[in-house]
Amino acid sequence: MEHRELSPTKTFARSGRILPLLLLLASGRALGAASLPLDTKNLVFENAENRVLLGDVPYFIMKGRLDCGFTAGAMLLGKLTGKTDNTFYPRVIYNAASAYGFSYLESSLWPKPAGILPGSWLASLYGLRYEQTVPGGQKSDKAWDDYLTRVWGYLKKGTPVYTCRGWPGARETGGKIFTSLAFRPFWWEGIDVEHRANNHFLVIVGLDKEKGHVFVNDPAWGWLGMGKYERIPLEDFRQLIEQLGPGFRYWTSAFLPGQTAAPDETRIQRGTRQRIDDRLRGIPEAYLEDSPGTLYGCKALAALRKDLEPDNFKRILRNKEEFHGMSPYESVTYMGLWLGQYSFLAQLTIEHMEATGRAAELVWLSELDVLYRKLSVHNSRLRALFSKDRSKALAACPPILTEMREVTLQIERHLENYPR
Protein backbone atom coordinates (compact mmCIF):
# COMPACT_ATOMS: atom_id res chain seq x y z
CA MET A 1 0.00 0.00 0.00
CA GLU A 2 1.28 3.45 -0.79
CA HIS A 3 0.35 7.10 -0.46
CA ARG A 4 1.01 9.03 -3.65
CA GLU A 5 -0.44 11.40 -6.23
CA LEU A 6 -2.35 9.29 -8.72
CA SER A 7 -3.16 10.19 -12.29
CA PRO A 8 -6.45 8.43 -13.14
CA THR A 9 -6.11 8.83 -16.92
CA LYS A 10 -2.63 7.35 -16.71
CA THR A 11 -4.01 4.33 -14.86
CA PHE A 12 -6.82 3.80 -17.34
CA ALA A 13 -4.55 4.36 -20.34
CA ARG A 14 -2.68 1.25 -19.28
CA SER A 15 -5.83 -0.81 -18.86
CA GLY A 16 -7.66 0.42 -21.95
CA ARG A 17 -10.16 2.37 -19.88
CA ILE A 18 -10.69 6.07 -19.32
CA LEU A 19 -12.27 8.45 -16.89
CA PRO A 20 -15.86 8.73 -15.67
CA LEU A 21 -18.85 10.14 -17.47
CA LEU A 22 -22.35 10.89 -16.34
CA LEU A 23 -23.52 7.65 -17.95
CA LEU A 24 -21.53 5.67 -15.46
CA LEU A 25 -23.09 7.56 -12.62
CA ALA A 26 -26.70 7.59 -13.62
CA SER A 27 -26.71 3.92 -14.53
CA GLY A 28 -25.07 2.95 -11.25
CA ARG A 29 -27.93 3.68 -8.89
CA ALA A 30 -26.44 1.67 -6.02
CA LEU A 31 -27.65 -1.64 -7.37
CA GLY A 32 -31.19 -0.49 -8.06
CA ALA A 33 -33.29 0.57 -5.09
CA ALA A 34 -30.58 -0.07 -2.51
CA SER A 35 -29.54 3.58 -2.44
CA LEU A 36 -31.98 5.55 -0.32
CA PRO A 37 -32.28 9.36 -0.51
CA LEU A 38 -32.77 10.91 2.90
CA ASP A 39 -34.72 13.83 4.28
CA THR A 40 -31.67 15.94 5.16
CA LYS A 41 -33.74 18.17 7.46
CA ASN A 42 -34.14 15.29 9.89
CA LEU A 43 -30.57 14.00 9.83
CA VAL A 44 -28.71 13.64 13.11
CA PHE A 45 -25.10 14.75 12.69
CA GLU A 46 -22.91 13.07 15.26
CA ASN A 47 -19.51 11.59 15.98
CA ALA A 48 -20.43 8.63 18.16
CA GLU A 49 -18.91 5.26 19.01
CA ASN A 50 -20.39 3.36 16.06
CA ARG A 51 -21.77 6.14 13.87
CA VAL A 52 -20.33 9.26 12.27
CA LEU A 53 -22.29 11.64 10.07
CA LEU A 54 -20.56 14.89 9.20
CA GLY A 55 -22.47 18.14 8.92
CA ASP A 56 -21.64 21.19 6.82
CA VAL A 57 -20.32 19.20 3.86
CA PRO A 58 -21.19 21.26 0.78
CA TYR A 59 -23.02 19.59 -2.06
CA PHE A 60 -22.09 20.55 -5.62
CA ILE A 61 -23.93 19.23 -8.67
CA MET A 62 -22.14 17.84 -11.70
CA LYS A 63 -22.43 20.31 -14.57
CA GLY A 64 -20.81 18.31 -17.36
CA ARG A 65 -20.15 14.82 -18.67
CA LEU A 66 -16.80 14.19 -17.05
CA ASP A 67 -16.69 16.26 -13.89
CA CYS A 68 -17.65 13.94 -11.04
CA GLY A 69 -13.98 13.90 -10.01
CA PHE A 70 -13.85 17.70 -9.91
CA THR A 71 -17.17 18.05 -8.12
CA ALA A 72 -16.39 15.48 -5.43
CA GLY A 73 -12.99 17.03 -4.79
CA ALA A 74 -14.53 20.48 -4.44
CA MET A 75 -16.92 19.14 -1.78
CA LEU A 76 -13.97 17.91 0.28
CA LEU A 77 -12.07 21.15 -0.10
CA GLY A 78 -15.18 23.16 0.72
CA LYS A 79 -15.64 21.30 4.00
CA LEU A 80 -12.04 21.91 5.11
CA THR A 81 -12.01 25.58 4.09
CA GLY A 82 -15.53 26.42 5.23
CA LYS A 83 -16.48 27.59 1.72
CA THR A 84 -19.85 26.02 1.03
CA ASP A 85 -21.64 28.33 -1.43
CA ASN A 86 -22.14 27.31 -5.06
CA THR A 87 -19.53 29.74 -6.37
CA PHE A 88 -16.77 27.68 -4.75
CA TYR A 89 -16.85 24.83 -7.29
CA PRO A 90 -15.96 27.12 -10.27
CA ARG A 91 -13.40 28.86 -8.09
CA VAL A 92 -11.64 25.56 -7.35
CA ILE A 93 -11.43 24.81 -11.08
CA TYR A 94 -9.82 28.23 -11.52
CA ASN A 95 -7.41 27.66 -8.61
CA ALA A 96 -6.39 24.35 -10.19
CA ALA A 97 -5.82 26.21 -13.52
CA SER A 98 -7.52 23.26 -15.23
CA ALA A 99 -8.78 25.34 -18.19
CA TYR A 100 -5.35 26.75 -18.98
CA GLY A 101 -2.84 24.92 -21.13
CA PHE A 102 -3.18 21.70 -23.11
CA SER A 103 -1.79 18.18 -22.82
CA TYR A 104 -1.72 15.44 -25.41
CA LEU A 105 -0.38 11.90 -25.69
CA GLU A 106 1.71 11.88 -28.86
CA SER A 107 0.58 9.58 -31.72
CA SER A 108 -2.67 8.71 -29.93
CA LEU A 109 -5.42 11.15 -31.00
CA TRP A 110 -5.92 11.36 -27.24
CA PRO A 111 -6.05 14.88 -25.74
CA LYS A 112 -5.58 14.65 -21.99
CA PRO A 113 -7.57 17.24 -20.02
CA ALA A 114 -7.68 16.88 -16.27
CA GLY A 115 -10.25 14.47 -14.84
CA ILE A 116 -9.82 15.12 -11.13
CA LEU A 117 -8.51 17.96 -9.03
CA PRO A 118 -4.75 18.16 -8.32
CA GLY A 119 -5.09 17.37 -4.63
CA SER A 120 -1.51 17.98 -3.53
CA TRP A 121 -1.36 21.31 -5.33
CA LEU A 122 -4.65 22.58 -3.91
CA ALA A 123 -3.70 21.44 -0.42
CA SER A 124 -0.51 23.47 -0.60
CA LEU A 125 -2.42 26.47 -1.97
CA TYR A 126 -4.96 26.42 0.88
CA GLY A 127 -2.56 25.48 3.66
CA LEU A 128 -3.89 21.93 4.05
CA ARG A 129 -2.49 18.41 3.90
CA TYR A 130 -3.52 15.87 1.29
CA GLU A 131 -3.42 12.10 1.63
CA GLN A 132 -4.15 9.58 -1.10
CA THR A 133 -4.08 5.83 -0.65
CA VAL A 134 -3.78 3.47 -3.61
CA PRO A 135 -3.90 -0.06 -2.19
CA GLY A 136 -3.75 -2.07 -5.42
CA GLY A 137 -3.95 -5.83 -5.09
CA GLN A 138 -6.86 -8.22 -5.30
CA LYS A 139 -10.33 -8.20 -3.77
CA SER A 140 -10.38 -9.65 -0.26
CA ASP A 141 -12.09 -9.35 3.11
CA LYS A 142 -8.92 -7.86 4.56
CA ALA A 143 -8.67 -5.22 1.82
CA TRP A 144 -12.31 -4.25 2.39
CA ASP A 145 -11.82 -4.09 6.17
CA ASP A 146 -8.71 -1.94 5.68
CA TYR A 147 -10.72 0.35 3.40
CA LEU A 148 -13.49 0.80 5.98
CA THR A 149 -10.94 1.36 8.74
CA ARG A 150 -9.31 4.09 6.69
CA VAL A 151 -12.68 5.71 5.90
CA TRP A 152 -13.72 5.54 9.56
CA GLY A 153 -10.45 7.12 10.64
CA TYR A 154 -10.93 10.12 8.36
CA LEU A 155 -14.57 10.57 9.36
CA LYS A 156 -13.68 10.49 13.05
CA LYS A 157 -11.23 13.32 12.38
CA GLY A 158 -14.07 15.32 10.86
CA THR A 159 -13.03 15.09 7.21
CA PRO A 160 -15.10 13.53 4.41
CA VAL A 161 -13.49 10.97 2.12
CA TYR A 162 -12.98 11.14 -1.64
CA THR A 163 -13.50 7.68 -3.13
CA CYS A 164 -14.50 5.80 -6.24
CA ARG A 165 -17.14 3.20 -7.05
CA GLY A 166 -18.22 1.18 -10.05
CA TRP A 167 -21.51 1.02 -11.88
CA PRO A 168 -23.81 -1.94 -12.62
CA GLY A 169 -24.41 -1.30 -16.31
CA ALA A 170 -26.81 0.23 -18.80
CA ARG A 171 -29.31 -0.90 -21.37
CA GLU A 172 -28.23 -0.79 -25.01
CA THR A 173 -30.74 -1.02 -27.82
CA GLY A 174 -29.94 -0.61 -31.50
CA GLY A 175 -26.57 0.96 -30.71
CA LYS A 176 -28.16 3.47 -28.32
CA ILE A 177 -27.36 3.55 -24.59
CA PHE A 178 -29.96 4.21 -21.91
CA THR A 179 -29.49 4.47 -18.17
CA SER A 180 -31.90 3.16 -15.56
CA LEU A 181 -33.66 6.55 -15.69
CA ALA A 182 -33.99 6.42 -19.51
CA PHE A 183 -31.34 9.11 -19.84
CA ARG A 184 -29.38 8.70 -23.07
CA PRO A 185 -25.66 9.61 -22.81
CA PHE A 186 -25.13 9.63 -26.59
CA TRP A 187 -21.46 10.59 -26.32
CA TRP A 188 -20.62 7.00 -25.29
CA GLU A 189 -22.37 5.42 -28.23
CA GLY A 190 -20.04 3.70 -30.65
CA ILE A 191 -17.59 2.71 -27.91
CA ASP A 192 -17.55 -0.96 -26.98
CA VAL A 193 -18.43 -1.67 -23.36
CA GLU A 194 -15.00 -3.14 -22.61
CA HIS A 195 -13.41 0.17 -23.54
CA ARG A 196 -15.63 2.29 -21.31
CA ALA A 197 -14.72 3.50 -17.87
CA ASN A 198 -16.10 1.76 -14.83
CA ASN A 199 -15.56 4.35 -12.14
CA HIS A 200 -17.39 7.26 -10.57
CA PHE A 201 -16.11 9.66 -7.91
CA LEU A 202 -18.18 10.63 -4.87
CA VAL A 203 -17.72 11.69 -1.25
CA ILE A 204 -18.28 9.57 1.85
CA VAL A 205 -19.81 11.79 4.53
CA GLY A 206 -20.83 9.21 7.11
CA LEU A 207 -20.67 5.59 8.23
CA ASP A 208 -23.01 3.66 10.53
CA LYS A 209 -21.23 0.51 11.66
CA GLU A 210 -24.16 -0.80 13.69
CA LYS A 211 -26.79 -0.56 10.95
CA GLY A 212 -24.35 -1.22 8.11
CA HIS A 213 -24.81 1.92 6.02
CA VAL A 214 -22.50 4.37 4.31
CA PHE A 215 -23.63 7.93 3.61
CA VAL A 216 -22.43 9.67 0.46
CA ASN A 217 -22.69 12.91 -1.45
CA ASP A 218 -23.08 11.78 -5.06
CA PRO A 219 -22.65 14.71 -7.48
CA ALA A 220 -24.67 13.06 -10.25
CA TRP A 221 -28.07 13.20 -8.62
CA GLY A 222 -28.49 16.84 -7.69
CA TRP A 223 -30.54 17.64 -10.79
CA LEU A 224 -33.15 15.17 -9.48
CA GLY A 225 -33.19 16.61 -5.98
CA MET A 226 -31.20 13.68 -4.62
CA GLY A 227 -27.56 12.79 -4.08
CA LYS A 228 -26.95 14.64 -0.81
CA TYR A 229 -26.45 12.38 2.21
CA GLU A 230 -27.56 9.29 0.32
CA ARG A 231 -27.65 6.12 2.39
CA ILE A 232 -26.30 2.91 0.82
CA PRO A 233 -26.14 -0.50 2.53
CA LEU A 234 -22.52 -1.50 3.02
CA GLU A 235 -22.94 -4.85 1.28
CA ASP A 236 -24.13 -3.07 -1.87
CA PHE A 237 -21.45 -0.41 -1.60
CA ARG A 238 -18.79 -3.12 -1.32
CA GLN A 239 -19.97 -4.67 -4.59
CA LEU A 240 -19.68 -1.30 -6.30
CA ILE A 241 -16.20 -0.70 -4.86
CA GLU A 242 -14.95 -4.14 -5.86
CA GLN A 243 -16.15 -3.81 -9.46
CA LEU A 244 -13.30 -1.40 -10.02
CA GLY A 245 -9.92 -2.26 -11.45
CA PRO A 246 -6.88 -2.36 -9.13
CA GLY A 247 -6.01 1.29 -9.79
CA PHE A 248 -9.13 2.52 -8.01
CA ARG A 249 -10.39 -0.42 -5.96
CA TYR A 250 -10.40 0.67 -2.28
CA TRP A 251 -8.96 4.05 -3.35
CA THR A 252 -9.34 6.97 -0.95
CA SER A 253 -8.07 10.51 -0.60
CA ALA A 254 -8.75 13.30 1.85
CA PHE A 255 -7.81 16.85 2.75
CA LEU A 256 -6.68 17.38 6.34
CA PRO A 257 -5.96 20.52 8.39
CA GLY A 258 -2.50 21.95 7.86
CA GLN A 259 0.17 22.68 10.42
CA THR A 260 0.16 26.44 9.84
CA ALA A 261 -2.44 29.18 9.52
CA ALA A 262 -4.45 29.27 6.31
CA PRO A 263 -2.93 31.58 3.68
CA ASP A 264 -4.58 34.88 2.89
CA GLU A 265 -6.36 35.59 -0.38
CA THR A 266 -3.39 37.47 -1.84
CA ARG A 267 -1.16 34.41 -1.51
CA ILE A 268 -3.83 32.12 -2.99
CA GLN A 269 -4.23 34.38 -6.00
CA ARG A 270 -0.48 34.67 -6.48
CA GLY A 271 -0.10 30.88 -6.41
CA THR A 272 -2.95 30.41 -8.85
CA ARG A 273 -1.49 32.90 -11.32
CA GLN A 274 1.87 31.14 -11.15
CA ARG A 275 0.25 27.78 -11.89
CA ILE A 276 -1.66 29.25 -14.83
CA ASP A 277 1.56 30.66 -16.22
CA ASP A 278 3.38 27.34 -15.75
CA ARG A 279 0.63 25.40 -17.53
CA LEU A 280 0.53 27.84 -20.44
CA ARG A 281 4.30 27.51 -20.76
CA GLY A 282 3.97 23.72 -20.85
CA ILE A 283 5.86 22.94 -17.63
CA PRO A 284 5.10 19.25 -16.91
CA GLU A 285 5.02 19.67 -13.11
CA ALA A 286 1.97 21.92 -13.49
CA TYR A 287 -0.02 19.03 -14.98
CA LEU A 288 -1.41 15.94 -13.30
CA GLU A 289 -0.35 13.63 -16.13
CA ASP A 290 3.21 12.36 -16.33
CA SER A 291 2.95 9.32 -18.60
CA PRO A 292 5.64 8.77 -21.27
CA GLY A 293 4.87 10.51 -24.55
CA THR A 294 2.66 13.19 -23.01
CA LEU A 295 3.40 16.72 -24.22
CA TYR A 296 2.24 20.00 -22.69
CA GLY A 297 1.24 23.50 -23.75
CA CYS A 298 1.93 24.61 -27.30
CA LYS A 299 4.11 21.54 -27.94
CA ALA A 300 1.07 19.38 -27.25
CA LEU A 301 -1.07 21.36 -29.72
CA ALA A 302 1.66 21.10 -32.35
CA ALA A 303 1.81 17.32 -31.84
CA LEU A 304 -1.96 17.00 -32.20
CA ARG A 305 -1.82 19.12 -35.34
CA LYS A 306 0.83 16.81 -36.80
CA ASP A 307 -1.24 13.72 -35.94
CA LEU A 308 -4.23 15.25 -37.73
CA GLU A 309 -2.38 15.19 -41.04
CA PRO A 310 -4.30 12.60 -43.13
CA ASP A 311 -1.52 10.01 -43.45
CA ASN A 312 -0.64 10.21 -39.75
CA PHE A 313 -4.31 10.17 -38.76
CA LYS A 314 -4.99 7.01 -40.75
CA ARG A 315 -1.84 5.32 -39.43
CA ILE A 316 -2.82 6.01 -35.83
CA LEU A 317 -6.32 4.67 -36.41
CA ARG A 318 -4.87 1.47 -37.87
CA ASN A 319 -2.45 1.05 -34.97
CA LYS A 320 -5.13 1.58 -32.34
CA GLU A 321 -7.33 -1.02 -33.98
CA GLU A 322 -4.51 -3.53 -34.40
CA PHE A 323 -2.92 -3.18 -30.95
CA HIS A 324 -5.84 -2.04 -28.76
CA GLY A 325 -8.87 -3.45 -30.56
CA MET A 326 -10.45 -0.01 -30.93
CA SER A 327 -12.33 0.74 -34.13
CA PRO A 328 -11.79 4.08 -35.90
CA TYR A 329 -15.28 5.09 -34.76
CA GLU A 330 -14.30 4.47 -31.13
CA SER A 331 -11.03 6.39 -31.48
CA VAL A 332 -12.75 9.39 -33.05
CA THR A 333 -15.46 9.32 -30.38
CA TYR A 334 -12.89 9.33 -27.59
CA MET A 335 -11.05 12.25 -29.15
CA GLY A 336 -14.30 14.20 -29.16
CA LEU A 337 -15.01 13.42 -25.50
CA TRP A 338 -11.70 14.91 -24.40
CA LEU A 339 -11.90 17.93 -26.68
CA GLY A 340 -15.33 18.62 -25.20
CA GLN A 341 -13.84 18.44 -21.71
CA TYR A 342 -11.48 21.31 -22.53
CA SER A 343 -14.48 23.39 -23.59
CA PHE A 344 -16.33 22.49 -20.38
CA LEU A 345 -13.39 23.50 -18.18
CA ALA A 346 -13.26 26.88 -19.91
CA GLN A 347 -17.01 27.37 -19.35
CA LEU A 348 -16.75 26.49 -15.66
CA THR A 349 -13.85 28.91 -15.18
CA ILE A 350 -15.89 31.61 -16.94
CA GLU A 351 -18.44 31.26 -14.11
CA HIS A 352 -15.73 32.28 -11.66
CA MET A 353 -14.76 35.26 -13.83
CA GLU A 354 -18.39 36.40 -13.93
CA ALA A 355 -18.67 36.12 -10.14
CA THR A 356 -15.48 38.14 -9.62
CA GLY A 357 -16.02 40.71 -12.39
CA ARG A 358 -12.81 39.96 -14.29
CA ALA A 359 -13.89 41.05 -17.75
CA ALA A 360 -10.63 40.70 -19.69
CA GLU A 361 -10.03 37.12 -18.62
CA LEU A 362 -13.70 36.28 -19.10
CA VAL A 363 -13.46 37.40 -22.73
CA TRP A 364 -10.23 35.46 -23.25
CA LEU A 365 -11.75 32.26 -21.81
CA SER A 366 -14.93 32.73 -23.85
CA GLU A 367 -12.87 32.93 -27.02
CA LEU A 368 -10.95 29.84 -25.96
CA ASP A 369 -14.23 28.00 -25.36
CA VAL A 370 -15.40 28.92 -28.87
CA LEU A 371 -12.22 27.47 -30.38
CA TYR A 372 -12.62 24.21 -28.48
CA ARG A 373 -16.25 24.08 -29.56
CA LYS A 374 -15.13 24.44 -33.18
CA LEU A 375 -12.81 21.47 -32.73
CA SER A 376 -15.67 19.51 -31.18
CA VAL A 377 -17.98 20.32 -34.09
CA HIS A 378 -15.38 19.14 -36.61
CA ASN A 379 -14.89 16.00 -34.51
CA SER A 380 -18.64 15.38 -34.63
CA ARG A 381 -18.44 15.54 -38.40
CA LEU A 382 -15.72 12.88 -38.31
CA ARG A 383 -17.78 10.79 -35.95
CA ALA A 384 -20.76 10.92 -38.32
CA LEU A 385 -18.54 9.70 -41.15
CA PHE A 386 -16.96 6.83 -39.21
CA SER A 387 -20.29 5.68 -37.81
CA LYS A 388 -21.11 4.42 -41.29
CA ASP A 389 -18.78 3.22 -44.03
CA ARG A 390 -15.14 3.17 -42.90
CA SER A 391 -13.62 3.27 -46.38
CA LYS A 392 -15.75 6.21 -47.40
CA ALA A 393 -14.94 7.95 -44.12
CA LEU A 394 -11.19 7.59 -44.65
CA ALA A 395 -11.55 9.03 -48.14
CA ALA A 396 -13.77 11.92 -47.03
CA CYS A 397 -12.02 13.00 -43.82
CA PRO A 398 -8.98 15.03 -45.12
CA PRO A 399 -10.86 18.35 -45.55
CA ILE A 400 -12.22 18.08 -42.00
CA LEU A 401 -8.75 17.29 -40.68
CA THR A 402 -7.42 20.39 -42.43
CA GLU A 403 -9.99 22.55 -40.64
CA MET A 404 -9.13 20.91 -37.31
CA ARG A 405 -5.43 21.60 -37.80
CA GLU A 406 -6.19 25.26 -38.45
CA VAL A 407 -8.19 25.49 -35.23
CA THR A 408 -5.36 23.93 -33.20
CA LEU A 409 -3.08 26.65 -34.56
CA GLN A 410 -5.61 29.29 -33.51
CA ILE A 411 -5.74 27.79 -30.00
CA GLU A 412 -1.96 27.81 -29.81
CA ARG A 413 -1.85 31.51 -30.71
CA HIS A 414 -4.64 32.22 -28.24
CA LEU A 415 -2.74 30.57 -25.37
CA GLU A 416 0.29 32.65 -26.24
CA ASN A 417 -1.84 35.81 -25.95
CA TYR A 418 -3.16 35.18 -22.45
CA PRO A 419 -3.84 38.54 -20.74
CA ARG A 420 -1.23 38.40 -17.97
N, C-alpha and C positions, 0 to 999 in steps of 0.2 A: 504494500500500500504506500502511496506517496502523495504528498501535497505539492501541487505545481499548477502553473497557468496552463490551461488546456485550450487548444484550438479545435472547436467542434468540426469545422469544415475540413480540417486536416485529418481528423479521425475518420470521418465519413468518406473522404477521398480515397483512403486506403481500402475501405470495405465496399466501395461502390455505392455508398449511400450519401445523402446530403441532408441539409438542415431542415427544420420543421416548417410546415405550412399549416394554414388554418384547417385544411382538410384533415390533417392528422388529429387535430384537436377535436373538431366537431364530431368526428366519427368515433372518437374514443370516450364516449360518455360513461366512463367508469363501469364498464361491463354492463351496459344497459341501465336498469333502474337502481343500481347499487349506490350511485352517487346522489346524495340527498341535499337539495338546497335548504338552507336554514333561514328562519326569521331572525335576522341579525339584531333586531331590537330587543330580543329576549335572551341573547347569549349571555353566559356568565363567564367573564374573563377572570382567570385565576392561574396561580402557579402553586398547585397543590402536590401532594405526595404522588398521586398516580394520574394527574391530569394537568396539562398546561394548555391554556388558550390565550394567545397574546392579543391585546387590544391595540388600537391605534396603528394597525398595519394598513397603509394606503392601498386602495384597489385601483389599478389602471387597466383600461380596456385595450385589447389589441386593436390597432387601427389599420393593419395591413395583412399581407399574406404570410410574412416570414418573421413577424416581430414578437413572438411569444418570449423569446430569449431576452430581448430588450425590455419588454414590459415587466416580466418577472423580476429582472435585476433591478429595475427602477423601484419596484415595491420594496425590496430589501433596503435599498439605499435610502428611500424615503422614510422608512421606519427608524433607521439609525441617525438620520439627520433631522428628524422632526418635520420634514417637508412633505406634506400630505395632499396639497391641492393639485388639481389636474394639470397645472402648468409645469409641474416638476418633471413629468415624463419627457416632454420635448426638450426641457432644459438639460436633462441627463444625456440625451442624444447629442446635444450641442457640446456639452462638456467632454464627451468621449470623442468628439470631432469625427463621428462616423460618416458624415456626409461629405467630408473633405478628402480629396485624394482618390486614388484608384489602385486596385491590385488585381493581378491577372496571372493565372498559371499558364506559362508559355506552352504553345502547341497543344492547347486543350479546348479552345472555344469556351473556357470556363472563367468568366469574371468572378472575383472573390470578394464581394462586399461582406461587411461584418454580419454575424448572425447572433452574437450575444454581446453584452457589454464587456469592456476590458476591465475586469474586476480589480486587478492589482493597481492599474493606473488610477481608477476612480477612488480607490481607497486612499492612495497617497494624496490625491487632490483634495479630498475632504477630511484628511487627518484621521483616517480609520485604518483598521487592519483587515486583510482579506485572506480567507482560508478556502482552499479547494481540495477536495479529496477524490482521487481517481483510483478506486480499489482494483479494477481489472479482475481477472480470474473468472471462475465458473460460478454458476448459481449453486447456492448451498444454504442450509439453515444458519450456519455460522455467519456467512456473509450478510444475510438478511438481519440477523440479530445485531451484528456490528453496525449495520446501517441505521437501525432503529436507535441503538445506543448513541450514535453520533447525532442523530436528529434530536433526540431527547436532551442531550447535553447542550446543544445550541439553544433550544427552546427554554430550558431552565435558566440560561443566561439572559433571556429576554430578546433574543434575536431570531427572526424567522429564517427558514432554510430554503435556499435555491436548489431545486432538484429537477429530475427528468423522469418522465414516464412514457410508456408505449401506448399504442392505440389498437383496438380490436379489429379494425377493418372497415371497409365501406362496400357499398353495393355498386357493381358496374354492369351497365346494360347498354349494349350496342356501342361500346367504346366510350360511353359517358359515365362519370363517377358521381355517385350521390351519397351523402352522409346519412346518418340515422334521422336527421331532421329534414331530409330532402333538399338540403343545400347542395348546390353543384359547384365544386371548385374546379372549373374548367381548365385552369392552368396546369393541372396535373395530367390531363388527358393526353394520351399518346406515350406516356412513360410506363413501362412495365412495372408491375407491383414490386418485383425484386430490386428495382432500382430506386424505389421511393424511400424517403426517410421513415423512421419508425420512432421518432422521439418528439416530445413536447415538453417545454419548460413551464413550471409553475412554482408556487411558493407554499411551503408547509408552514402553517400558522398555529397549529395546535396538535396535540396527541393525547388521546384518552386510553391509557393502558388497560384500565379496568373493563371498559366497554368495547375496546378493540376498534377504535375509530381514529382516522387521521383527518385533520381539518386543513383545507387548502384554499388559497386564492388562485383561481384558474382564470387567466386573462382572456380566454376565448369566449366566455359566456356572458360577459357584461352586457352585450347588446340585447340579450334575452332577459335581463334583470336577474341573472344568476351568476354564479362563479365566485362570489365573495363568501368566505367561511363555509365552503362546501364540506360536507361530511362524507367520508368514504370508508367503508369497512376495511380493516387492515388486510384481510385475506384477499380482497379484490385489488387493493392497492399493490400488494406484493406481486400479483400476477402481472399488473401493468409495468411495474418496475423491472421484473425479470424477463419481460419480452425484449428488452433493449439488448443491443450488442455490448461487448465488454467495455467499450469506451465510455459508455454512459450508465451502465448497470450499477446501481448503488452509488451513483455520483451525487455529491453534495458540494455546495459552497455557501459561504456566509460572510457578511460584513460584521466586524466586531469593533467596539470602541477602541480608539487609539490611546497612545500613552501620553500624548500632549494635547493642548487645547486645540479646538477646531480652528482652521485657518479663516482669516477674514475674506470678504468677498473680493477684495483687490487681488489677493494672492490666487484665489480660485480662477479669476478671470485671466490673470497673467499666465498661469499654467495652461489654461485652455487654449489661449492664443499661441503659446509655444507648440502645443501638440498639433494644432491646425497647421502651423507653418511647417513642422516636421513631416506631416503627412503629405502636404502639397509638394514638398521637396523630395518625396519618395524615400524617406529614411525608414528602413525596415523595422526598427525598434518601436516606431509609432503605430505599427499595425499588429493585429492579433496573429495573423498568419505568418508562419516561418517555414513552410514546406519547401523543399528543393524545387527550383524552377519558377517560384513565384517572384514576380517583378512588381514594382511599386511606383506610383506617381506617373509622370509623363512617359517613363520607360515602359510601364505596363500598357498604357494606351498605344504606344508605338508598336509593341509586340502584338496586341490584339489587331491593330490595323494590318500588320504584315500577315497575320493568320487569316484575315478576311480576303486576301488575294485569292482569286478563284482556284488556282492550282493547289495552294496551301490548304484552303478550306476543304477541298475535296479529299486531299490526302489525310487530313485530320479526321474527317468523317469515316473514311475507310479504316483507319487505325483504331478508332474507338469501337467500331463494330467488330473488327477482328479480335482485338485484345480484351475488350470489356463487354462485348455482347450488346452494345447499345446501338440501336438503329439511328440513321441520320435524323429521323423525326424526333427521337428522344433527345439527341444531342442539341438540336436546334431549340427544342422546348426548354431544356435546362438553361441554355444561354439566355433565353428571354426572361426566365424567372429571375436570374441574377441581375440582369440589366434593369429590370423593374424594381429590384430592391434598392439600387442606387437612386432611382427616382423617388422612391418612398422615403428614403433617409433625408433627401433634400427637402421634401414636403414637410416632414416632421420638424426639421430644424427651422424651417420658415415659420412654423407656429411660435417657436421661441422668439424669433426676430420680431414678429408681430406683437407679442406680449411685452417686449422690451423696447419697442419703438426704434429699432435699428434699421433705418430705411435702406441705406446703401448696401448692406449685406443681404437684406431681404431681396432686393432687386437682383443681386448677383446670384443668389441661390435659386431664385425663380427662373432665371435664364438657364442655369445649370439643369434644373428640373426639366425644362422644355427640351434641352438637348438629349437628355436621357430618354425622354418620352419619344423623341424622334427615332432613336435607336430601337426602342421597344416596338414602335410601329413597323419599322423595316423588318425586325425580327418576326413579327406576326405575319408579315407577307411571306417570309421564308417558311414559317411553320405551315401556312396554308398550302404552299407548294409541296412540301415534303409529307404532308398528310395524305397525299394522293399517289401519283406516279413518281417513283424515285428518279428514273431516268429523265423524265421531263423536267423534274425539279432541278436536277444537276445542270441541265442545259439552260434553264431559264433564270438561274439565280445570279449570274455575274452582274447584271445591272443593279440589282438590290445590294449586292456586296460592295459595289462601287459607292453607292450612296451611304452605306454604313461606314465605310472607310473615311469619307469626307466628314461625317459627323464626329468620328473619333478625333479627327484633327481639330475640329471646332472645340471639342471638349478640352483637348490639350491646351489650346490657346486660352480658353476661358480660365482654366486652373492657373495658368501663368499670370493672369490679370486679376487675381484675387485682390480685393480692396483692403490692403493691410493698413 
